[in-house]
Structures are given as structure tokens and as C-alpha cells.
Amino acid sequence: MRKTLPNSGADWDQLKAQMEEIGSGDMDWRNGRTGMYVFYAGDDVLKVAKEAYTMFMSENALGPMAFPSLKRMEDDVVNMGLSLLNAPEGATGNMTSGGSESIFLAVKSARDRARSRGIDTNDAEVIVPRSAHLAFDRACHYLNLKIVRIPITDEQVADVRAMEKAINDRSIMMVGSAPCYPFGLIDPIAELAATAKKHDLWFHVDACVGGYFAPFARMNGVDLPPFDLGVDGVCSLSADLHKYGYAAKGASTVLYPSEELHAHQIFDCSDWSAGRMVTPTAAGTRPGGAIAAAWAVMNYLGVEGYRKNAQTVVETRQKLQDAVSEIDGLHVHGSPQLGLIAFGSDELDIFSVYGKIFEKQWFTSITTEPPGIHLMLTPAHAPVIDDYIAVLKQAVEDVRAGDSDAKPKQVRYGG
Ligand SMILES: Cc1ncc(COP(=O)(O)O)c(C=O)c1O
């Protein structure tokens, strides 16, 4: 039966208890057994995010004249992002609700620049590596563009030559990931950007996962290739604060090396009955809480806090990577350097292994091409990674012994 609005309101205490009961079936992400969806860097960080969020929860960043506080905090967040990501003088950007919105806006900017050059953009082509996030397909779908997915190399990164071969007179944009979601690998960004520039195409770096992680891993000594706004030819970059920025959900950044490129993102219209609207993002009302929480968490952690978290995560990933490499029949997909790792098997049904692990209350993700188990590691995983490795070893033994009943019917990325 359809739920109806109660006639009279209830006590908050009663509702709170009811909501706790409703949430009791959710994954307990604090215990580190969830390898996706949540980025937990400790209760202290969570407290800062929560309190900052509620302080500005009612304010609306659609109105910077009414709420200069939010404008200032957004500018600070964007500028901290630009500094970390080696942006040139004159670079700019915005906060958005998440990676998908940042990507949508970057694709829109690429399309509108093409339009401004007199190009007919109906079904114009956006060339992405096979491993690029599905947010690009959604953006292309909404913007009436055609996505062209190009197979990746044996090392599971973007194939620059193959992507260049796909360029034709319908192409307007190319994409690389830093890192890609499926394998956590950084595409050859400098080569892709140079190729895009040679053909006068827009080039976007999807650093939704790496934007607020890779700079700190690099400071800690991880030898990363160039991937950010310091790379010549990069026209836009997405970097999520609600992932490894540890901010409250609803926070990403979309960044541009110049005002000129950013100008294609802006919506400016007065063709209705209530005055001119000038807004940079896809949302109308923009939640002040998400901006405030990101501002507070960034200032709370600082470079030292982020470096410490990155160190913990990289060490945890390395530990798991070493363990997987030692388990007979398993291999890691590519050579991950950050916090994401995926692994598969040529001998065993890896989804049966996944099922066995799932039975032990571990909630992680998968890859399909090739089949694999996928984890996005955070500081919360450090204390439990040995347990995970033990569960994984047992799962492999069970499946090898013929016990594969646990194979899940369907594992999805979302929904
Ligand atoms: C590489 C990459 N890009 C984009 C996204 C989309 O981000 P969001 O879920 O915040 O929309 C994700 C999400 O995991 C991602 O991993």
C-alpha cells in the first residue's frame, strides 16, 4: 500500500529511533568491510563535516549576493584544488554536486566551445577509453553527443594511438582518467592531451577519484606520471571532494586552466518573468552545507592530514596487492599506484570468489572486462585488511575445491 503523509506530526526522538531501525540493515561502513560508496577517514573528520554541513544547511549558493559566505568558501575550496593540481595563473572552476555533474559540465563546455566555432554538434563525437566512467555516456546522452569508447591496452590504460585513429571531423573531445574507476590506473594523460591539442580537440581529465589523493601520494614519494592542470592541452579536470577529499556527499570540483574555457560552462538567461539567471552549474538551488563541509574538512586535515591518510591507503593497497600476487591463480589488473585495486583470475570463477567473500559480510565491487573483484580502499580498511586477505584466501580455496554456490546472480555498480 502506498505510504501517505501522517495526519499529525511525530516526536523527533521517536522518529530518530525509527530511522535508526530503518538503517539497521545497511552496511556498517565504519568497520571497513565496505569497499565502495563511502570514504571514511575517522570520526573526528566526520564530526567536522557534519557540524559544518548543518551550520550552512539552509543557505543556498545559488544566491552569492545573499550568502557571500558560501561564495567565499567555494572560492577557497576551488583555489585549494587549483593549487594542488598545478593550475596555471588565471585558472578557475566551481564546486558541483559530484563527479557526474562535474563531468556533465565539462562535456557541456566542450560542446559549447565547438558550437561557438560554428560546428554542428548534433551527434558530435566524444572519444573515451573503454575504462572511462559511465558518467561520460550519461553526459553525452543528455547533450545529444555520441560517445566513442576505444579498447584499452594490455596494461589496461588508454591506448593513445587507437584513440588518435578514432578522431574524425565529427570529434570534439577526448578524455583520460586519473585514475579510471575499474582498475585504479592513470591513463597516459600527457600523451592524450598532446594528441587532443594537435587535433584541436577539448581534453578532459577525469580525476574524480585521484584529484584529492594523487597529489598527496606524490608528496609521499609515489612516482606518478603528470596528470593534472599543469599538463599542456588539458582543458578541464574533475576532482571529487566527497571521495578522497573526505567531505560530505554532494561535493566535487570542475576546474579549468582559464576563464575563457570556463565561460562555456555558464548558463546566462533572462527569457522569462522573474529576471536574469546566471549560474555556473547544473543545479538551481545549491546546498550550502556541502560547500561548508568541504571547506571545513580541507582546512581541518590540511596537507599533513591528507598525506597521512594517503600514506595509510597506499600501504594498505600495497599489502593487498602483494597478498593477491602471492595467491595461486589470482592476478592484479595492471599496476595500481593509488587506493583502488582490482584483481581477477584465469583459472577460477572470480565471481564465485566474490560470492564467498560477500557471504562473510564484505561489500565490495566488481569489474567485468576482464572479470574481477574491485576495492576502493580508504583509511578505514587499514585495520581490517589482514582479515580481508584471510577471507579472500579461504574463498579461493573453497572455490578451488568446487564450492561455488555463492556466485551472486547479479553484482551492480549502482542501483
Ligand atoms: C573515475 C570516476 N569518475 C566519475 C565518477 C562519478 O562520480 P559521482 O558518483 O560522484 O557522480 C566516479 C565515481 O566513482 C569515478 O570513480
The ligand as a Gaussian input file, in Angstrom:
#p B3LYP/6-31G(d) Opt

LIG

0 1
 C       36.638000       7.911000     -12.129000
 C       35.254000       8.346000     -11.732000
 N       34.646000       9.320000     -12.415000
 C       33.419000       9.746000     -12.100000
 C       32.710000       9.188000     -11.060000
 C       31.309000       9.661000     -10.758000
 O       31.289000      10.322000      -9.535000
 P       29.919000      10.538000      -8.708000
 O       29.491000       9.181000      -8.244000
 O       30.349000      11.442000      -7.601000
 O       28.928000      11.171000      -9.602000
 C       33.301000       8.156000     -10.323000
 C       32.588000       7.519000      -9.210000
 O       33.081000       6.621000      -8.566000
 C       34.603000       7.724000     -10.664000
 O       35.200000       6.717000      -9.998000

